[in-house]
């Protein structure tokens, strides 16, 4: 185990991705090294042990309680124990503390591994590029804007409302973010899905604010996103709006067995389950057309604009694939662009005094300030975690390109959408085209 710890720290300490890969490759036949890598980076493996819990004072349930771990145990035993005991109960914490008591020299390393906070500086995709298939990756199907897709004009299309929420996927007993992180506080949704017998199904959708007060689509998005991102807000105000469903075992293969037409029948069946159960926490996305008349795209886009929808989505009659694909198409009046954030602007007065008021993004030879699209929670978060947005690529929606007062390029009504995952996109749009 000493050699594994040494290798993990070497990977952590080097900034070169190629060097990291070299270390991983050199240890690709080391089963203990691979077991520890999988334990750390597999998002399906949870421990139930947080920073706070690992330092909590706990006592055994009785003096005669059997201990599975002790100061003489080795880390592989900890991994095996946590696979079966990961609810974070005091009895589990006691077991972990018993193990740590015999490993004071490497205690910090083991604590970071058990809480899954050890930072290698590379993710599962990097590891899998060196040791293929070692870590199951969590990838959802991502669509492409219609201007990037060439439709034949006679293929069958399925139109639905484009949701303006936060991506979320149900996998048996958890709801996950697009990046494979577990949402906390969504038991009201999870319990309904389990009660309807859907634990063996993969369910893709978005978390939306229930919006009983009738906010605009944009206002509801901001409020819902703020709640979804929060660690301590009551998330019972959120609902899951579902736009795809198929067996969970197929999801882990990276592709559904059925094309969208048959999966859409599954959505109709789920709608009946929801009605019978009486759930107020789950809905099916409004599906508005299926057929071969592509004029319906523009008809429904006009309706979407009048009804204050984000836009519409087009599904082609193809399987769900866990990657970005042109078989899922986004259509909306607003255009989108990805630019790099070069400055976080903390407000010195007004409503947002002391927290982020806007960000500045590079746009060719010009710069653009974006102050809309952020919830209050997001402004506070990025103010104290500027490294998580500064120098990152930012998705922005806007009406059209305009000129600024100096004659440079600008964007009309720029609105923040999201901070892109570095693994998802490396270069901003103006960097690619420059």
C-alpha positions in Angstrom: 0.0 0.0 0.0 3.0 2.3 0.6 3.8 2.1 -3.1 0.2 2.9 -4.0 0.2 6.0 -1.8 3.5 7.1 -3.3 2.1 6.7 -6.8 -1.1 8.6 -6.0 0.9 11.5 -4.6 3.1 11.6 -7.6 0.1 11.8 -9.9 -1.3 14.6 -7.7 1.9 16.6 -7.6 2.6 16.7 -11.4 0.7 19.2 -13.4 1.5 17.4 -16.7 -1.4 15.3 -17.9 1.0 13.2 -20.0 3.1 12.5 -16.9 0.0 11.5 -14.9 -0.8 9.1 -17.7 2.7 7.7 -17.7 2.4 6.9 -13.9 -1.0 5.3 -14.4 0.3 3.2 -17.3 3.4 2.1 -15.4 1.1 0.7 -12.7 -1.6 -0.7 -14.9 -0.8 -4.3 -13.8 -0.9 -3.4 -10.1 -4.3 -4.7 -8.9 -4.2 -2.8 -5.6 -3.4 0.5 -7.5 -6.3 -0.1 -9.9 -8.7 -1.0 -7.0 -7.8 2.3 -5.2 -8.2 4.3 -8.5 -11.6 2.7 -9.1 -12.7 3.4 -5.5 -11.8 7.0 -5.7 -13.0 7.9 -9.2 -16.1 5.7 -9.7 -19.1 7.9 -9.0 -21.2 4.8 -8.4 -19.2 4.0 -5.3 -20.3 6.1 -2.3 -19.0 5.9 1.3 -21.5 7.9 3.3 -18.6 9.4 5.2 -18.1 13.2 5.0 -15.3 15.4 6.5 -17.6 16.1 9.5 -18.5 12.5 10.0 -15.0 11.1 9.9 -14.1 13.3 12.8 -17.3 12.8 14.8 -17.0 11.3 18.3 -18.8 8.0 18.3 -19.0 5.0 20.6 -19.7 1.3 19.7 -23.3 0.3 20.1 -22.2 -2.1 22.9 -18.9 -3.1 24.4 -19.5 -6.5 22.8 -20.2 -5.1 19.3 -18.0 -7.0 16.8 -15.5 -4.9 14.9 -14.8 -5.7 11.2 -12.0 -3.2 11.0 -9.3 -2.4 13.4 -5.9 -0.6 13.6 -4.3 -3.6 11.9 -6.6 -3.7 8.9 -5.4 -2.8 5.5 -7.1 -0.3 3.1 -8.5 -2.9 0.7 -10.6 -4.2 3.7 -11.9 -0.7 4.1 -12.9 -0.5 0.5 -14.7 -3.9 0.7 -16.4 -2.8 4.0 -17.7 0.5 2.5 -19.1 -1.3 -0.5 -21.7 -2.9 1.8 -21.8 -0.3 4.6 -22.2 3.2 3.2 -25.0 4.8 5.0 -22.8 6.9 7.2 -24.2 5.4 10.5 -22.3 5.9 13.7 -21.4 2.2 13.7 -19.7 2.6 10.3 -17.9 5.7 11.4 -16.6 3.8 14.4 -15.2 1.1 12.1 -13.4 3.7 10.0 -12.0 5.4 13.0 -10.7 2.1 14.3 -8.9 1.6 11.0 -7.4 5.1 11.1 -6.1 4.7 14.6 -3.5 2.3 13.3 -2.5 4.5 10.3 -1.6 7.8 11.8 1.4 8.3 9.4 -0.8 8.2 6.4 -4.0 9.3 8.1 -4.5 12.4 5.9 -4.3 10.3 2.7 -6.7 7.7 4.0 -9.2 10.3 5.2 -9.2 12.0 1.8 -9.7 8.6 0.1 -12.5 7.6 2.4 -14.3 10.9 2.0 -13.4 10.8 -1.8 -11.7 14.2 -1.5 -8.3 13.2 -2.7 -7.5 15.3 -5.8 -5.5 13.4 -8.4 -5.9 16.2 -11.0 -7.4 13.7 -13.5 -10.7 12.1 -13.9 -12.2 8.7 -14.9 -11.9 9.5 -18.6 -8.2 10.1 -18.3 -7.7 6.9 -16.4 -9.9 4.9 -18.9 -7.8 6.3 -21.8 -4.8 4.5 -20.2 -6.6 1.5 -18.7 -9.7 1.0 -20.9 -12.9 0.2 -19.0 -11.5 0.4 -15.5 -14.0 2.9 -14.3 -17.7 3.1 -15.4 -18.3 6.6 -16.6 -21.4 8.6 -16.2 -22.3 10.2 -19.5 -25.7 11.5 -20.6 -27.0 12.2 -24.1 -26.3 15.7 -25.1 -27.9 17.5 -28.0 -26.6 19.8 -30.8 -28.1 23.1 -31.9 -30.1 22.9 -35.1 -27.7 25.1 -37.1 -25.1 22.3 -36.6 -27.4 19.6 -37.9 -28.4 18.8 -41.5 -31.8 17.2 -41.5 -32.8 15.2 -44.6 -36.3 16.6 -44.5 -38.2 13.3 -44.6 -37.1 11.5 -41.5 -39.6 11.0 -38.6 -39.2 13.6 -35.8 -40.5 13.9 -32.3 -41.0 17.4 -30.9 -41.1 18.3 -27.2 -40.8 21.4 -25.1 -37.2 22.4 -24.3 -37.0 22.6 -20.5 -35.3 25.4 -18.7 -34.0 23.6 -15.6 -31.1 21.6 -14.2 -30.2 18.2 -15.7 -30.9 15.3 -13.5 -30.9 11.5 -14.0 -32.4 8.8 -11.7 -30.3 5.6 -11.5 -32.0 3.1 -9.2 -31.7 4.9 -5.8 -30.0 8.2 -6.5 -30.5 11.3 -8.7 -27.3 12.5 -10.4 -26.0 15.6 -12.0 -24.8 15.7 -15.6 -21.3 15.4 -14.1 -22.1 12.3 -12.2 -22.4 13.9 -8.8 -25.2 12.9 -6.5 -27.9 15.4 -5.6 -28.8 15.6 -1.9 -32.3 16.4 -0.6 -34.4 14.9 -3.4 -35.9 12.0 -1.4 -39.4 13.2 -2.2 -38.7 12.4 -5.9 -36.7 9.2 -5.3 -39.3 7.8 -3.0 -42.1 8.3 -5.6 -40.1 6.7 -8.3 -39.3 3.7 -6.1 -42.9 3.4 -5.0 -43.9 3.1 -8.7 -41.4 0.2 -9.1 -38.9 2.1 -11.2 -35.7 1.3 -9.4 -34.5 -0.8 -12.4 -35.1 2.0 -14.9 -32.8 4.9 -16.1 -34.8 8.1 -16.1 -33.5 11.3 -17.7 -34.9 14.7 -17.1 -34.5 18.1 -15.5 -35.2 19.5 -12.1 -37.6 22.5 -12.3 -39.0 24.8 -9.7 -42.7 23.9 -9.1 -43.5 27.5 -9.7 -46.9 27.7 -7.9 -46.7 31.5 -8.0 -46.5 31.7 -11.8 -43.0 33.2 -12.3 -41.7 33.7 -15.8 -39.7 30.8 -17.4 -36.4 32.7 -16.8 -37.3 33.6 -13.2 -38.4 30.1 -12.4 -35.1 28.8 -13.9 -33.1 31.1 -11.7 -35.0 30.1 -8.5 -34.9 26.4 -9.3 -31.2 26.4 -10.1 -30.5 28.2 -6.9 -32.3 25.6 -4.9 -30.8 22.7 -6.8 -27.3 24.0 -6.3 -27.8 24.7 -2.6 -26.6 22.3 0.1 -29.1 23.4 2.8 -32.3 24.7 1.0 -35.5 22.7 1.1 -35.6 20.9 -2.3 -39.2 19.8 -1.9 -40.0 22.8 -4.1 -38.4 21.0 -7.0 -40.0 18.5 -9.4 -38.4 16.1 -11.9 -39.7 16.6 -15.4 -38.9 13.4 -17.4 -38.0 13.3 -21.1 -36.5 9.8 -21.4 -36.8 6.3 -19.8 -35.4 2.9 -20.5 -33.8 -0.1 -18.5 -31.0 1.0 -16.3 -28.8 -2.0 -17.4 -28.8 -0.6 -20.9 -27.6 2.8 -19.7 -24.5 1.3 -18.3 -23.7 -0.1 -21.8 -23.8 3.4 -23.2 -26.8 2.9 -25.5 -30.5 2.0 -25.3 -31.8 -1.0 -27.1 -34.9 0.9 -28.4 -35.2 3.9 -30.6 -37.0 7.0 -29.4 -40.4 6.0 -30.8 -40.6 3.1 -28.5 -39.0 5.0 -25.6 -41.8 7.6 -26.1 -44.3 4.9 -25.4 -42.5 4.3 -22.1 -43.0 7.9 -21.3 -46.7 7.6 -21.9 -46.8 4.5 -19.6 -44.9 6.4 -17.0 -47.5 9.2 -17.2 -50.2 6.8 -16.3 -48.1 5.5 -13.4 -47.7 9.1 -12.1 -51.5 9.8 -12.4 -52.4 6.5 -10.6 -49.9 7.2 -7.9 -50.8 10.8 -7.6 -47.3 12.2 -7.5 -46.9 15.9 -7.5 -43.1 15.6 -7.8 -42.8 14.0 -11.2 -44.1 15.1 -14.6 -43.5 14.1 -18.2 -42.2 16.7 -20.6 -44.9 18.1 -23.0 -44.6 16.2 -26.3 -46.2 18.2 -29.0 -45.7 16.4 -32.4 -44.5 13.2 -34.0 -44.3 12.7 -37.8 -42.4 13.6 -40.9 -43.7 17.2 -41.5 -40.6 19.3 -40.7 -42.7 22.5 -41.0 -44.0 21.6 -37.5 -40.5 22.5 -36.2 -41.0 26.2 -37.0 -44.6 26.2 -36.1 -43.9 25.0 -32.6 -40.9 27.3 -32.3 -43.2 30.2 -32.8 -45.6 28.8 -30.2 -42.6 28.3 -27.8 -41.7 32.0 -28.1 -45.3 33.1 -27.5 -45.7 30.8 -24.5 -42.3 31.8 -22.9 -40.7 28.4 -23.5 -37.0 28.0 -23.7 -37.5 26.4 -27.1 -38.2 22.9 -28.5 -36.3 19.7 -28.7 -36.2 17.3 -31.7 -35.6 13.6 -31.1 -34.8 11.5 -34.2 -36.0 7.9 -34.1 -32.7 6.5 -32.9 -31.3 4.9 -29.7 -30.3 7.0 -26.7 -26.5 7.3 -26.7 -24.4 8.4 -23.8 -22.6 11.1 -25.6 -23.1 14.3 -27.6 -25.1 13.5 -30.7 -26.9 15.1 -33.6 -29.8 12.8 -33.1 -31.0 15.1 -30.3 -31.5 18.7 -31.6 -32.0 21.9 -29.7 -34.1 24.6 -31.4 -34.6 28.1 -29.9 -34.8 31.7 -30.8 -31.9 32.7 -28.7 -28.5 31.8 -30.1 -25.7 30.3 -27.9 -22.0 30.8 -27.7 -19.2 29.6 -25.4 -16.7 32.2 -24.3 -14.0 32.3 -21.7 -14.5 34.1 -18.4 -11.6 36.5 -17.8 -12.8 38.4 -14.8 -15.3 38.1 -11.9 -16.8 41.5 -11.0 -17.8 41.9 -7.4 -20.4 44.6 -7.0 -19.5 47.6 -4.8 -23.1 48.9 -4.4 -26.7 48.0 -4.9 -28.5 44.7 -4.3 -25.4 42.5 -4.9 -22.9 44.7 -3.0 -20.0 42.5 -1.8 -20.8 39.5 -4.1 -20.5 38.8 -7.8 -22.5 41.3 -9.9 -21.3 40.1 -13.3 -18.5 38.3 -15.1 -16.5 39.5 -18.1 -15.8 37.3 -21.0 -13.4 37.6 -23.9 -15.1 37.8 -27.3 -12.6 38.0 -30.1 -10.8 41.4 -29.6 -13.6 42.7 -27.4 -15.0 41.9 -24.0 -18.6 41.4 -22.8 -20.1 41.7 -19.4 -22.7 39.2 -18.4 -24.8 40.0 -15.4 -28.1 38.1 -16.1 -28.9 34.5 -15.6 -27.3 34.1 -12.2 -29.4 33.2 -9.1 -28.4 34.9 -5.8 -27.0 31.6 -4.6 -24.8 31.3 -7.7 -23.5 34.9 -7.2 -22.6 34.2 -3.6 -21.0 30.8 -4.5 -18.9 32.1 -7.4 -17.8 35.1 -5.3 -16.1 32.8 -2.8 -15.1 30.1 -5.4 -13.9 32.3 -8.2 -11.5 29.6 -9.4 -14.6 27.6 -10.4 -15.6 30.1 -13.0 -12.6 32.3 -13.8 -10.7 31.1 -16.9 -13.5 28.5 -17.5 -15.6 28.4 -20.6 -19.1 29.9 -20.1 -22.2 29.1 -22.1 -24.1 32.2 -23.0 -27.4 32.8 -24.8 -28.1 36.0 -26.7 -30.4 37.6 -29.2 -28.0 38.7 -31.9 -24.5 40.1 -32.5 -24.2 43.9 -32.3 -21.5 46.5 -32.1 -20.4 48.2 -28.9 -19.8 52.0 -28.6 -16.2 51.5 -29.9 -17.4 49.7 -33.0 -16.2 46.3 -31.7 -18.3 43.1 -31.6 -20.8 42.7 -28.9 -23.9 40.6 -28.0 -27.4 41.7 -27.4 -29.0 40.6 -24.1 -26.2 38.1 -23.1 -27.5 35.7 -20.4 -25.4 33.2 -18.4 -26.5 29.6 -19.0 -23.8 27.5 -17.3 -20.1 27.0 -16.6 -18.9 24.2 -19.0 -17.1 21.1 -17.7 -13.4 21.3 -18.7 -13.6 17.7 -20.0 -16.6 18.6 -22.1 -15.1 21.5 -24.0 -11.5 22.8 -24.0 -11.7 25.9 -26.2 -14.1 28.8 -26.4 -15.8 29.4 -29.7 -13.8 32.6 -30.4 -10.6 30.7 -29.6 -11.4 28.0 -32.2 -12.3 30.4 -34.9 -9.4 32.9 -34.3 
